Amino acid sequence: MKLELPPVAPEVVVAAVECLTSRLRKKLDAAIESYAALPVAAEGATRRVRCGEDAEVTLTPGPSGVLTDAEQAVCSCLLAPRCLHRAAVLSVCPVGVGVAVEEAAAVADTEAERKDPAVDEAPSPTGEPPAIEAPSPPTPSQVTAATGLRAAAAAVLTAGVPAAGAVPQAELLRAAHAARLAGLHRAEAAALRVVRGLRAARAREDGHRLADLVAALRELLLTTHRLATADPAPALIGTARRVYRPGGALKVLGICREPVITATGYGGVVTHLVGEDGRWFSVADVKPGGPARVRAAATATVALGSGALDHAGLARGGLLISGATISPEGRLGSGRGVRATPLMGLPWSSGPLAALFGRPLRETVGDLLTESQDTTPTLIGCDVVVVGAVGDGLLAREVGPDATQDGPLIRLLPAHGHPDLAHAANFAQLAARPGIHVRVIGRLDLDRAATLRPLAVGPVPDTEATLRLPENWLGRADLGYDRLRGAHFPPPDVLPPVAGLDGLPADPLADSPLWRMRRLVELAVAGGRRAVAEPARDGDRQGNAAALRRGGFGTMADLATALTTEADRRTRDTFGRLSAPDADRYALVWLSAAVHLAGAERALVRATW
C-alpha cells in the first residue's frame, strides 16, 4: 500500500494526529496496521482507500505529487476531518520532504540555476580578496528549535521501536517542521529519516535494517545537540536547495548509470561523468514513481542541452557543455543558459578514463577516506579477478600492472538488491566463472571491511580471460540495467585456475568484541530504555564490559557501563515517589556510546584497506 499512496508533508500528518481525541489516539496504531493491508483505488493521480461502509479516504496530491495541504486528504465519514480514518491513512503514506524543498525538487532546481551565482564571489573594489568571516552561531530561534527536536528524539529513543507509535512520531514530525521553519535543514532531514526507519521497523518491512535506524537517530541527536549548544559549524545548518555555480565550458565523458530507488517512493537514474581533468560530475533524473520509474528513466532523454541524448547514450558517450552550472557535489544543472553538444564516447581503457584504473586500490581508498569521514562522493575503479562467491556477493583479488602478483582480497556486493534490477543476475553470472578478469567501477561500503559495491564492469585490456561485450556497449556494462549473458564471457578453458581459499579473509571488524557494544546500542533503539537497563540489574552476567576491556577497548567498556547504569537510574522526589526518568541525560549517554562505536568501527574498516 505504501508504494501506491502519495508522499505526504510532515505538517499534514501532524495536524491530522493533533485533531484526534485522546480516545482515538489510543486506537491509532491498531488502525494504521489494519489500513496498511487495504486495497487502494486509483483514478489518475487521486487515490481512494475504503476504510468501512461509510468511510472512504480520498487523497488528491498537488502538481508535485505530494500531499502538501490538509484539504487534499478528505474522508467521507461524519467525524471528518477529525476522524481516525483520515489520520491513519495519512500515517500510512510515506513521509515526504518539506513543502519548499519538495517544490524545489519538482522543478529540478531550475530557478536556482537561473540566478547569477557569481554575484557573491565578485572581487572587492580594491582588488584584494574578500575577508573570510568567522561562522556565526545559530540564532536563538534555531537553538530553541534544535532543543525541541532533541527532546522529541530523546523521547523516541527512550520509548524504543515498540512504543514509538504514531503519536510519538507525530511529535517528532512536529519538531522537524519547526526546525525547517527555523532553517535547520540538516536536522529536519535526519528527523524524517528516523520517522521512516521507525515505520519500516514497526511494519517489519523486508528492506529495513536496524543499523540504518541507529545511524539516523545518532545523526539526529548529534546534530541537534551541537546546535542546541550554539555550535557555529555551518555544516550543521544544511541547505534547503541545491546551489549551482558557473562552470564555464566543460567536456565530460560518460562512465556508467546508477539506478536510484528511495524509501519515499522516488525513482530514477544518475549518470556519472568524468571531465578531462579527472573531476567527477553527474546528471540525475529522479522523480516520484518508484521502481517503474527506474526502468523508464534508464533510456529517458537527458534534460541537458538539445535533448538529443538519453541516459543510456550519455553513459557511453559524452557532452561538450557551454555555460555549465555545477553544484558543490558535482551535479550538472540544466538552466536555460546551458548548451550541450553530444560527443562520441571513449572506452575505459583510453583517454582520461584510463587514469581511473592507473593507481593501486589501496592508495585510492586511502585518499578518499582521508578526504571524507562520512561519505565518499566519487567512484573508484580497479581491475580484479573473481575468486569465488560468498553469499550474495563475490570474493575478488585486485590485479595490478604485474598480473603475476596477487593483490589483496576484497568483497564485491550488489549495489542494490531490488528484484527488478539486474544486479543479482549479473553477480550470479560472474560467480559461476572463477578466474575471469573484470574492470570495475564502484562505490566504497564504509560499513564493511574491504568491500566495494560495483555499478559497472568492463573487460580488462591485454588478457583473453575477460568479458567480451558487444561493440555498441563501448566496453562497459551497467550492472543495474544491462544483463550479462553467456556470449559475453570467454570459453571456460580460457579462464586460468584460481587457488582455493582456506577460508574467508580476516575481518577485524567482525572478529573484535565491538559486537557487544553494537548489540547494546541497537538494543536501546529496538527495545527502549527498559531493555538496556537489564544488564545493570543482573550485574552484567554476560560480561560485556569485561570482554571489551580484554580486547583493549577500555573507553568502550566504560561507556557501556555508563549506558546501562543511566538506563536503570530512577530518582525520587521529596515525598519518596519515583520521578520521571531524565530522557535528555539518557540520550546524551547513548549518543556518546554510539559516536564512539561508529568511530572505532570506521577505524577498523579503514585498516582493512
Secondary structure as UniProt FT lines:
FT   TURN            2..4
FT   HELIX           10..18
FT   HELIX           22..35
FT   TURN            36..37
FT   STRAND          41..43
FT   TURN            44..45
FT   STRAND          46..52
FT   TURN            53..54
FT   STRAND          55..59
FT   TURN            63..64
FT   HELIX           70..72
FT   STRAND          73..75
FT   TURN            78..81
FT   HELIX           84..92
FT   HELIX           99..106
FT   TURN            107..109
FT   HELIX           110..114
FT   TURN            117..118
FT   HELIX           119..121
FT   TURN            125..126
FT   HELIX           140..163
FT   HELIX           166..181
FT   TURN            182..183
FT   HELIX           185..202
FT   TURN            203..204
FT   TURN            206..207
FT   HELIX           210..228
FT   TURN            229..230
FT   HELIX           234..236
FT   STRAND          245..261
FT   TURN            263..264
FT   STRAND          266..275
FT   TURN            276..277
FT   STRAND          280..288
FT   HELIX           290..297
FT   TURN            298..299
FT   TURN            305..306
FT   HELIX           311..315
FT   STRAND          318..326
FT   TURN            328..329
FT   STRAND          331..332
FT   TURN            336..337
FT   STRAND          339..343
FT   TURN            348..349
FT   HELIX           351..357
FT   HELIX           361..371
FT   STRAND          380..390
FT   TURN            391..392
FT   STRAND          393..398
FT   TURN            403..404
FT   STRAND          409..412
FT   TURN            419..420
FT   HELIX           423..431
FT   TURN            434..435
FT   STRAND          437..444
FT   TURN            446..447
FT   TURN            449..450
FT   STRAND          451..458
FT   TURN            461..462
FT   HELIX           471..473
FT   TURN            474..475
FT   STRAND          477..478
FT   TURN            479..481
FT   HELIX           486..488
FT   HELIX           492..494
FT   HELIX           508..511
FT   HELIX           514..527
FT   HELIX           529..537
FT   TURN            538..539
FT   TURN            541..542
FT   HELIX           544..550
FT   TURN            551..552
FT   HELIX           554..567
FT   TURN            574..575
FT   HELIX           583..608
//
